[in-house]
Amino acid sequence: MQDSTHTPAASGAPEPATTLLSRVGAMYFPIALVARLPYAMMVIGVLTLVVSARGSVELGGLNSAMVGLGVACCGPLIGAAADRFGQRPTLLISGAINAVFLGLLAWVAFSDLPVWTVFLGSFLAGASAPQPSPMSRSRLVTIIGSELPPQRRPRTLSTVLAYESAADEVIFVFGPVAVGLLATTLGAWAPIIGASVLTLIFVTAFALHHTSAPPQSAADRAATLAPASELLRPQLLVTVLGIVAVGLFFGSMLTSLTAFMQDRGAAEQAGLIYGIMGIGSAVFAIAVAFLPPRFALRARWPVFALCILAGALLLQTSHDLPRMLLSLALMGVGVGPLLVTLYSFGAQRSPVGRSATVMTMLGSGLMVGQSAAAAITGSIADRVGTPAALLMPLGAAVIALIAGGINWVLTGPAPRPAAASGAE
């Protein structure tokens, strides 16, 4: 490719180094951002749909949990299919199936069919969810590791993982807001139908984007695909435990906050108040890219978990709105950076050829934790009261801190703080 017709080479000027933006294109990030919105709308959308259609908050929470169960059962399998057959066919097929199941769920919920059909619809909606977020991380991590100059990889990887976590924060905050707006203006069916339409349009666009890696031949897979047993290494499993704890925190915090605001006659404002934590979390997640390498990932996990724990302890004394806002802001300082740290560990610990599988395991863990905690916390709030429900985020913070301690032991000190991989 470098002949006399190539002007920079002929003149002796160095070719400009490949940048991530030049490689993926300007439209990649907005497409990938909107493509993950249906996933973020699903748990709250199903809750809103079922409560309105069947008149039971408990039934709505159980169906949200069924969504999480579907993601847990099939999410990693979708990631494995992307590693084996390529993201494009996997996303196109799962996206089309998911859009159909979402539409059917909206119809079944308002029909006279028995309750078990609603549970089945919720499970199938979660099981077929295409999950663009972990797919995007897998694409970008692969491009950075294989195509960018080695000296730029650590900082670029840290920046990208910070952005991806911030994007998730924004989407997981805006998702409930979008559900509320659509349900209020059009009806309880609208968020699920809207998620179906967004899936068809934006997940398809994400699948067809040129960054989607082509499927490998059987020989290529045999040469580059690590054995599935590598996914069961303790270092990777404790990372999954950490992200499940973050999901537990998200689900329990939003649900207990809703109960807190309902006690004050303003349940519809819960999403807006929750945004205080989400916005702060997104800002601090982006700021992680500027932390010095000597502040290693091994140390970041327990430090950020302690920030969440401190905010959750303050939450137990939140008897008025100002104290609640303060505790949310404090927890936001920790939760965004902790997500970045966990995804960074996931990127480092992915077995060869199984990046999409690992990222999908992490994304599934986040959804499973969120949906399970939403169902359990909602039941506690109804049966015991809001103070008991507010203990759930504290429990999630404790789990995150314990997992960070286990990870500290499993990781060991990094011999070179400025290693190219981003120093554990």
C-alpha positions in Angstrom: 0.0 0.0 0.0 2.9 2.3 0.5 4.1 3.2 -3.0 5.3 6.4 -4.7 1.7 7.6 -5.1 1.3 7.9 -1.4 2.0 11.5 -0.8 3.1 11.5 2.9 5.4 8.5 2.3 6.9 10.0 -0.8 7.6 13.4 0.9 9.2 11.7 3.9 6.4 13.0 6.2 5.3 10.4 8.8 1.8 8.9 8.3 -0.7 10.0 10.9 -1.1 7.3 13.6 -4.5 5.5 13.7 -6.9 6.9 16.3 -9.9 5.2 17.6 -12.2 7.9 16.2 -10.7 7.6 12.7 -11.1 3.8 12.9 -14.7 3.6 14.1 -16.1 6.8 12.5 -18.1 9.7 14.0 -21.4 8.0 13.9 -20.4 4.9 15.8 -20.8 6.4 19.3 -24.3 7.9 18.9 -25.6 4.7 17.2 -24.1 2.5 20.0 -25.5 4.9 22.6 -29.1 4.8 21.4 -28.9 1.0 20.6 -28.5 0.2 24.3 -31.6 2.3 25.4 -34.1 -0.6 24.9 -32.1 -2.8 27.2 -32.2 -0.1 29.9 -35.9 0.4 29.4 -36.8 -3.3 29.7 -36.9 -3.9 33.4 -38.8 -0.7 34.4 -40.9 -1.0 31.2 -42.1 -4.5 32.1 -42.8 -3.4 35.6 -44.9 -0.5 34.4 -46.7 -2.6 31.8 -47.6 -5.5 34.1 -48.7 -3.2 37.0 -51.0 -1.3 34.7 -52.3 -4.3 32.9 -52.7 -6.8 35.8 -53.1 -4.4 38.7 -50.4 -5.9 40.9 -47.2 -4.3 42.0 -45.9 -7.6 43.3 -46.7 -9.3 39.9 -44.9 -6.5 38.1 -41.8 -7.0 40.3 -41.8 -10.7 39.6 -42.0 -10.2 35.9 -39.1 -7.8 36.1 -37.2 -10.6 37.8 -38.2 -12.9 35.0 -36.6 -10.5 32.6 -33.4 -10.7 34.6 -33.6 -14.5 34.7 -33.9 -14.6 30.9 -30.8 -12.4 30.6 -28.9 -14.6 33.0 -29.8 -17.8 31.2 -29.2 -16.6 27.6 -27.1 -13.4 27.7 -23.7 -15.1 27.9 -24.8 -17.6 25.2 -25.5 -14.6 22.9 -22.0 -13.3 23.7 -20.5 -16.7 23.0 -22.4 -16.8 19.7 -21.0 -13.4 18.8 -17.4 -14.6 19.5 -18.0 -17.7 17.4 -20.1 -16.5 14.5 -19.5 -12.7 14.6 -21.5 -9.9 16.1 -23.4 -9.0 12.9 -25.5 -12.1 12.5 -25.9 -12.6 16.2 -27.2 -9.1 16.7 -29.4 -9.1 13.7 -31.1 -12.4 14.7 -31.4 -11.6 18.4 -32.6 -8.1 17.8 -35.3 -9.2 15.4 -36.5 -11.9 17.8 -36.4 -9.5 20.7 -38.5 -6.9 18.9 -41.1 -9.5 18.2 -41.2 -10.8 21.8 -41.5 -7.3 23.2 -44.5 -6.6 21.0 -46.1 -9.9 22.0 -45.5 -9.2 25.6 -47.3 -5.9 25.4 -50.3 -7.7 23.8 -50.3 -10.6 26.2 -50.1 -8.4 29.3 -53.5 -6.7 28.4 -55.1 -9.9 27.1 -57.2 -12.4 29.1 -54.5 -15.1 28.9 -53.3 -16.6 32.2 -50.6 -15.1 34.3 -48.0 -17.7 33.3 -48.1 -16.5 29.7 -47.0 -13.0 31.0 -44.1 -14.6 32.9 -43.1 -16.6 29.8 -43.2 -13.4 27.7 -41.1 -11.5 30.2 -38.5 -14.4 30.3 -38.3 -14.6 26.5 -37.9 -10.8 26.2 -34.9 -11.0 28.6 -33.5 -14.1 27.0 -33.5 -12.6 23.5 -32.1 -9.1 24.5 -29.2 -8.3 22.1 -27.1 -6.3 24.6 -25.2 -3.7 22.5 -23.4 -2.4 25.5 -21.1 -5.3 26.1 -20.8 -5.9 22.4 -19.6 -2.3 22.0 -17.0 -2.7 24.7 -15.8 -5.9 23.0 -15.4 -4.1 19.7 -13.6 -1.2 21.1 -11.3 -3.2 23.3 -10.4 -5.4 20.4 -9.7 -2.4 18.1 -7.5 -0.7 20.7 -5.5 -3.8 21.4 -4.9 -4.7 17.8 -4.8 -1.5 15.7 -3.7 1.4 17.9 0.0 2.2 18.5 1.1 0.3 21.7 2.2 3.4 23.6 -1.3 4.9 23.3 -3.3 1.8 24.2 -3.4 2.1 28.0 -4.7 5.6 28.1 -7.1 5.0 25.2 -8.4 1.9 26.8 -9.0 3.6 30.2 -10.7 6.5 28.4 -13.0 4.2 26.4 -14.0 2.1 29.3 -14.7 5.3 31.3 -16.9 6.6 28.5 -18.7 3.3 28.1 -19.5 3.2 31.8 -20.6 6.8 31.7 -22.8 6.0 28.7 -24.4 3.1 30.7 -25.0 5.4 33.6 -26.7 8.0 31.4 -28.8 5.3 29.7 -29.8 3.5 32.9 -30.9 6.9 34.3 -32.6 8.1 31.1 -34.2 4.7 30.5 -36.7 4.9 33.5 -37.3 8.6 32.5 -38.2 7.5 28.9 -40.4 4.8 30.3 -42.2 7.3 32.5 -42.7 9.8 29.7 -44.0 7.3 27.2 -46.3 5.6 29.8 -47.7 8.9 30.9 -48.3 10.4 27.5 -49.4 7.3 25.5 -50.1 4.5 27.9 -48.4 1.6 29.8 -47.9 -0.3 26.6 -45.9 2.5 24.9 -42.5 1.9 26.6 -42.3 -1.8 25.5 -43.5 -1.0 22.0 -41.0 1.9 21.9 -38.2 -0.4 23.0 -39.3 -2.8 20.2 -39.1 -0.1 17.6 -35.7 1.2 18.9 -34.3 -2.3 18.8 -35.4 -2.8 15.2 -33.8 0.5 14.1 -30.7 1.1 16.2 -29.6 -2.5 17.1 -29.8 -3.3 13.4 -27.7 -0.2 12.6 -25.2 -1.2 15.3 -25.1 -4.7 13.9 -24.4 -3.5 10.3 -21.7 -0.9 11.3 -18.4 -1.6 9.8 -16.7 -2.2 13.2 -18.6 -5.4 13.5 -16.0 -8.2 13.3 -16.6 -10.8 10.6 -17.3 -14.4 11.6 -14.2 -16.6 11.9 -13.7 -19.9 10.0 -13.6 -23.1 12.0 -9.8 -23.2 11.6 -9.4 -19.6 12.9 -11.7 -20.4 15.9 -9.6 -23.5 16.7 -6.4 -21.5 16.6 -7.6 -18.4 18.5 -10.5 -19.4 20.8 -9.5 -20.2 24.4 -11.3 -23.1 26.0 -14.6 -22.4 27.8 -13.0 -23.5 31.1 -11.0 -20.2 31.1 -14.3 -18.4 31.8 -14.4 -20.1 35.2 -11.2 -18.7 36.6 -11.6 -17.2 40.1 -10.3 -13.8 39.0 -13.0 -13.5 36.3 -15.8 -14.9 38.5 -15.1 -12.4 41.3 -15.3 -9.7 38.7 -18.8 -10.9 37.7 -19.7 -11.0 41.4 -18.6 -7.4 41.7 -20.8 -6.3 38.8 -23.8 -8.2 40.1 -23.3 -6.3 43.3 -23.5 -3.0 41.3 -26.7 -4.3 39.6 -28.1 -5.1 43.1 -27.3 -1.6 44.1 -29.0 0.0 41.1 -32.2 -2.0 41.4 -32.5 -1.6 45.2 -31.6 2.1 45.1 -34.2 3.0 42.5 -36.9 0.9 44.1 -36.3 2.0 47.6 -36.1 5.6 46.4 -39.5 5.2 44.7 -40.9 4.0 48.0 -39.3 6.9 49.8 -40.9 9.4 47.4 -44.2 7.5 47.4 -44.3 8.1 51.2 -44.1 11.8 50.4 -46.8 11.7 47.7 -44.4 12.2 44.8 -43.5 8.7 43.5 -43.4 10.0 39.9 -40.4 12.2 40.9 -38.2 9.3 41.9 -36.6 9.0 38.5 -35.7 12.7 38.5 -34.2 12.5 42.0 -32.3 9.3 41.0 -30.7 11.3 38.3 -28.7 13.2 40.9 -26.7 10.0 41.5 -26.6 9.0 37.9 -25.2 12.4 36.6 -22.5 12.5 39.3 -21.7 8.9 38.7 -21.3 9.5 34.9 -19.0 12.5 35.6 -16.7 10.6 38.0 -16.7 7.6 35.6 -15.2 9.8 32.9 -12.7 11.3 35.4 -11.3 7.8 36.0 -9.4 8.2 32.7 -7.3 10.9 34.4 -6.3 8.9 37.5 -2.6 8.1 37.7 -1.5 4.5 36.8 0.0 4.0 40.3 -3.6 4.1 41.6 -4.0 0.5 40.4 -7.2 -1.2 39.6 -6.6 -3.6 42.6 -6.8 -0.6 44.9 -9.6 1.3 43.1 -12.2 -1.4 43.6 -12.3 -1.3 47.5 -11.8 2.5 47.6 -14.8 3.2 45.3 -16.8 0.5 47.1 -16.2 2.3 50.3 -17.6 5.5 48.8 -20.8 3.7 48.0 -20.9 2.1 51.5 -20.4 5.6 53.1 -23.3 6.9 51.0 -25.5 3.9 51.8 -24.8 4.4 55.6 -25.8 8.0 55.3 -28.9 6.8 53.4 -30.1 5.1 56.6 -30.4 8.5 58.3 -32.2 10.1 55.3 -35.5 11.2 56.8 -35.8 14.2 54.5 -35.1 15.1 50.9 -31.9 17.1 51.4 -30.2 14.2 53.3 -31.4 11.8 50.6 -29.9 14.0 47.9 -26.6 14.2 49.8 -26.4 10.4 50.1 -27.2 9.9 46.4 -24.4 12.3 45.5 -21.9 10.5 47.7 -22.8 7.1 46.3 -22.5 8.6 42.8 -18.8 9.3 43.5 -18.2 5.6 43.9 -20.5 3.7 41.6 -19.4 5.1 38.2 -15.7 4.6 38.8 -16.4 1.2 40.3 -18.1 0.2 37.0 -15.1 1.4 35.0 -12.8 -0.6 37.3 -14.8 -3.8 36.9 -15.0 -3.5 33.1 -11.3 -2.8 33.0 -10.7 -6.0 34.9 -13.1 -7.8 32.6 -11.1 -6.6 29.6 -7.8 -7.7 31.1 -9.1 -11.1 32.2 -11.0 -12.0 29.0 -9.6 -15.3 27.6 -8.4 -15.1 24.0 -11.2 -14.9 21.5 -13.9 -14.6 24.2 -14.1 -10.9 24.7 -17.8 -10.6 23.7 -18.6 -13.6 26.0 -17.0 -11.9 29.0 -18.5 -8.5 28.3 -21.9 -10.1 28.0 -21.4 -12.0 31.2 -20.7 -8.6 32.9 -23.7 -6.9 31.2 -25.9 -9.8 32.1 -24.7 -9.7 35.7 -25.7 -6.0 35.9 -29.2 -6.7 34.6 -29.7 -9.8 36.8 -28.7 -7.9 39.9 -30.9 -4.9 39.0 -34.0 -6.9 38.2 -33.6 -9.3 41.2 -33.1 -6.4 43.6 -36.0 -4.4 42.2 -38.3 -7.4 42.8 -37.0 -8.1 46.3 -36.8 -4.5 47.4 -40.3 -3.8 46.1 -41.7 -6.7 48.1 -39.9 -5.5 51.2 -41.2 -2.0 50.8 -44.8 -3.2 50.5 -44.7 -5.7 53.3 -42.3 -4.2 55.8 -41.8 -0.5 54.9 -39.5 2.0 53.4 -36.8 2.0 56.1 -36.3 -1.8 55.6 -36.1 -1.3 51.8 -33.4 1.3 52.3 -31.2 -1.3 53.9 -31.0 -3.2 50.5 -28.5 -0.7 48.9 -26.4 -1.0 52.0 -26.3 -4.7 51.6 -25.3 -4.4 48.0 -22.5 -2.0 48.9 -21.2 -4.5 51.5 -21.2 -7.3 48.8 -19.2 -5.0 46.5 -16.7 -4.3 49.2 -16.3 -8.0 50.1 -15.8 -8.9 46.5 -13.2 -6.1 46.3 -11.3 -7.7 49.2 -11.4 -11.1 47.5 -10.1 -9.6 44.3 -7.3 -7.9 46.3 -6.1 -11.3 47.4 -6.6 -13.0 44.0 -4.9 -10.2 42.1 -1.7 -9.7 44.0 0.5 -6.6 43.6 1.3 -5.5 40.1 5.1 -5.7 39.4 4.9 -2.8 36.9 2.4 0.0 37.7 2.8 1.5 34.2 2.3 -1.7 32.3 0.7 -1.5 28.9 -2.4 -3.3 29.9 -3.3 -0.7 32.5 -1.7 -2.3 35.6 -3.8 -4.3 37.9 
